[in-house]
Amino acid sequence: MSKTELYLIRHAETVMNINPHIIGGRSNETPLTPRGIGQARRLGRVLLLKGLIPNRAFASPAIRTIDTARYSLVEMGLNIEPLVQDAIQELGQGSAEGKLRADVYTEAVKQDIARLGKDFKLEGGESMNDVGQRMSNWILETFTSAANKDSGRHFIYTHGGAIKYLASHILDLSHQQTYETEIDNTSVNLFILQDGVCRVAYLNRDVEEI
């Protein structure tokens, strides 16, 4: 049976990553830091050394994912422009994006999180379950439909939350397990799609470890 290898790659370090007291959410205009640019280039160099060449590459609309894709693909010597896909964006935090965490996560909000778990969402935002389902739907629609049926290897440049919530959806993790799942900048996360079923092969590996 043919299988599809989906390498979900978290973007490199951004300005928002070094300001964790601010709620980022999608923040699609947030750029990479100079360190992040170096991470993206290293990612490409090591992927090339390992012979991991994609059939196609995808990225969310965020500058940080598009630039991570472009820097890494150039290092690989590939003339591939990532296909931008709205469905693989980060969890939206609605009206809270750009606000201080300390101001948003009040005791009342923390109680709502404890009560609702993976279904909790801020005003105008998404829940973990929303994003996990969104990511799962996109994978199935993109790689298994009659019009788009595809096998091979694909790079998907996306976000830490998007990756972990997809994994949580597939593995049926608890809210606490999901919260504790780490997805580092430029980590490689392999999902295998076969016979219409997506499974997690591994999560949060440094590119040197794959």
Helices and strands as residue ranges (DSSP letters): E 4-10, H 34-49, E 56-59, H 63-75, E 83-84, G 86-88, G 94-96, H 101-104, H 107-116, G 117-119, H 128-144, E 152-158, H 160-171, H 175-180, E 188-194, E 197-205, G 207-209
